[in-house]
Amino acid sequence: MPAFRYAGLASQIADDVRATLRSPQYGHPAHREPARGYGPCRHCLRTFHVGQEDRLLFTYQPFAPGSLPAPGPVFIHADGCARYDALDFPPDFRGLPLVVEGYADGGRLVAQEWVGESAAEAVIEGVFRETTAAFVHLRNAEAGCFMARVERCFDCD
């Protein structure tokens, strides 16, 4: 199976939200609250411990502001966490409702596949193999919001 790199939001974005309590792309206020659901955190890609961790909710656009798809809500840990950037599928994503969206260079949607009962890695590999996708976004199949970015890894060791 080819290698893929899974990555959460850039640390600069998470740091800016924590420092200003605003979406760095739009300036909308970020909301802090105890976790009431699994999330997950879009920076470390771990699910939240409900009622035990505070999270920040803010507006995020994984593309350039003003482009499609439209921005949506995302959560990050309020008190900081390490960014997930690894070759392994995020362990806390297993069992979550996922949609794999493949995008060509320039951000044009070329595939949208529900993971369902399949292995997420197999769906991701199929999107890359069968389309012109330059990268993939993992989205929450229930809420539709951005969760993580996946890219082919050509120089992985």
N, C-alpha and C positions, 0 to 999 in steps of 0.2 A: 504494500500500500504506500502511495506517495506520502511525503512528509508535509505537514501543514503547521503553521504558526497560529496559535490562538492568542488573542490579545484583548485586554480590557481597555477602557478609556485611557487616554494619555494622562499621565500623572499631573501635568500642568493644568489640565481641565479640572481634575478632582481637587487639586490644591487651591485653585482659584475659587471654586465653589465654597470650599471650607473656609477660606479667608474672608470672602465677601458676602457669603450667603445669598449669592445671585448666580443665575445662569450666565456663564462668561460669554455666550454667544448672543443672548437676547437681553440680558439685564433683568429678567423676571426674577422675583424673589424666590429663594430656595426655602423649602419648608422642612423643619426638623421635628421628628417625632420618634417615639419608640417603634420598633419594627412590628407591624401588624400582619405581615405576610412574608413569604420566603424571599421576595425580591427578584433576582439576586443583586448583589452589589455589582455595578458595571465597571468597577475599577479592579477589584481583586477576584471577581467572578465566583465568590462564595455566597451561599444562601445565608440569610439573616437568621439569628436566633430570636424568634418572636418574643417580644416583651423584654428581652435582655440587652438588646443593642439599639442605639439610636441611629437613625438613618436620615439622610437628606434627600428630598425629592426636588428635582429641578427639570427644566425643559432642556432637551438636548437634540441636536440635529447632527447625525453622523456624516452628512454631506455639507457642502457649503450652504450657509444660511440663504434661504430663498429658493433652494432647489427642491426637487422631489426625490424621495418621499419626504413628507412633511415632518417637522419636529414632533417629539413626543416626550412623555415623562420617563425619567430614569431615577434610580436610587443609587447612592453610594454610602459607605459607612461614614457617619458623622465625625468620628474621632480618628480617622486615618486607617490606612491599610496599605499593603504592598500591591503594586500593579501585577496582574497576571499577564505573563508573556512567556509562553512555553509551547513545546511541540506536542504536548499531551492534551487531549480533550479535557476541558475543565471538569474535575470529578463531581462537583456539586450540580452540574448541568444534567447529569444522568437522571432520568426519570422526570425531568421537567418537560412541559409541553413546548416543543420547538418547531420553528419553521426555518428552513434554510433558503436564503435569498441570494442568488448569484447576480453579480453586477459586472458589466463590461467596463473597460476604461471609459471614463466620462460619466459613470454612474447610471447607465441605462440598465434597467432590470431585464435579465435574460432567463431567469429561472426562479421558481418559487415552489419548494417541495416541503410538505409536512413530513416530519420525522416519524410520528406514530410509533408503531411497534418495531420499526427498523433500527439498526444501530446508527446513531447520528454520524459517525465517521464515514460509514458507507454512503449515506445520503450526500454528505459533503463531497466525497470523492466523485460520486456520480455527477453532481452539478458541475464540478471542474472538468471532468472528462467529456461530458456530453454537450457542453455549451462553450461559449466564448467568455465565460466568467473570468475576470481578472482577480476578483476577491469575492468573499462571501460575508454576509451578515447573518448572525443567528438572531432570531426574533422570538419573543414569547408568543406562542400560538394562541393563548387566551387573550392577552391584552394587546398584542401586535407591536409592542415596543422593542426597540433595539436592545440587544444583550451583549454581543461581542462581535469582533471582526476576525475573519479567518483568511489567511493568505497562503499560497503555495510557498514552500520553503525549498529553494533550489540549492542552497549551500549549507544544509543542515548536517551536522556531524554528531 
